[in-house]
Amino acid sequence: MPGVPAGAAVRGHLRRASSGVLVGRLILLIILGFSAAYYFPDSRQMMLEAGAPLMVPVTRWMTKEEMNQIGRDVVAYEQNTGQLPDRRGWLEWLEWRYTLDESKEDAWGTTYELRVWADSVGVVSYGPDRTRNTEDDFHVVAPRERVGRRNR
C-alpha cells in the first residue's frame, strides 16, 4: 500500500483476520451449544434457563401483540353484533373466534381474561408466573365505541 508502512498494513490485515476468526468461533460455539441441548436431554433445561432472560422480553412483546389483536377483534365483534362476549361465554367466544389453541392462551399457557369498562375493553395475561395479581401481570386496552355515541 503506497504511503503506509509495511508493518501497519500487515497489523491491520491481521486485526481484521482475527476478528473474523473470533466471529466464526462464536458462531461455532453457538451451534455446538444448540446441538448439545438437543442431543443431551439433561442439557436442554440448562440451555432454556440460560436463555430465559433474553426470551422473556421477546415473549412478552409477542404476547402483547396477540392481546392487541384480540382486543381489536372484541371491539369489532361488538360493532358488528351490538354485544360483547360476557365472562361466562369468554372461553367459548375465544374458541369460536380462534381455531388455534395458541390464540386462546398466552405464551405461558394461561387463558386470556377479558375486562370491560364503559369506554374500553382489556385483555389480561397473568404473565410467566401464571398467578393473578402479581407484578408480572400485564394487560392491553382497546378503546370501544359505545352504541348510541357513534361519531358522525
MARDO-700570 format. One record per residue (C-alpha): residue in one letter; z, x, y. Coordinates in steps of 0.02 Angstrom, whole numbers, plus 50000, padded with zeros to 5 digits. Layout:
REM residues N
AZXY...
***
This chain:
REM residues 152
M500005000050000P499505007750167G500945011150287V502295007550157P503195022050075A502795022749889G504625021149839A504855004949942A503354996649861V504005000949688R505764994449729G505054977949797H503984975849640L505484979449529R506574967049626R505274953249603A505054957649420S506934957549387S507164940549471G505774933549361V506634940649208L508284932749262V507474915649282G506644917549113R508304922049032L509174907349116I507854895349050L508024902948877L509924900748881I509744882548932I508504879348792L509644888048666G511144877948728F510244861348705S509594866848535A511354871548480A512014854948544Y510804845148437Y510874856448285F512774858448276P513614841448290D515274848948346S514464856648499R513724840148561Q515354833748633M515684850548715M513964850348797L514214832448856E515904836748931A515184852149017G513764841949092A514824826849141P515194832549319L513324833449350M512894817149264V514204805449339P513434805249516V511684802749444T512304788949329R513214780249472W511644780949580M510564773549441T511864760049407K511934755449592E510044753849597E510104742149447M511514732249529N510504730649690Q509074723249589I510234711049502G510944705749671R509194702749740D508754692849583V510304681949602V509844678149784A508034674349734Y508664662749597E509724653449724Q508254651949843N507154645049703T508394633249620G509694629749755Q511064635949636L511964652049597P512454657049421D514284652049401R515634662949322R515614653449158G513724654849145W513544672649212L513274680949043E512014667548992W511104669749157L511014688649129E510354685848953W509074673349016R508514684449161Y508524701449075T507924703748897L508534721648878D510384724948848E510424739348971S510104727349116K511614716749072E512854730949066D513244745949173A512954763549110W514684763749031G514414747948926T515354735149031T514534718649080Y514224717149266E515314704849360L514684692849494R515654689049653V515094675849776W515514674349961A514844662450092D513574674950159S513264686450011V513414689949826G514154705449748V513824713849583V515304724049518S515424738549397Y517104744649332G516444762349328P516664776149199D518454771349152R517924753149115T519534746649194R519604733449330N520364737549500T520374756449486E519704769049610D518084772049514D517534753749525F516074750449641H515014735849696V513444731749790V513204716949906A511614706849931P511544695350083R511094677550045E510284663950147R511354648650144V510494632150109G510294622150269R510344637750377R508624644650346N507784654550484R506414645150572
***
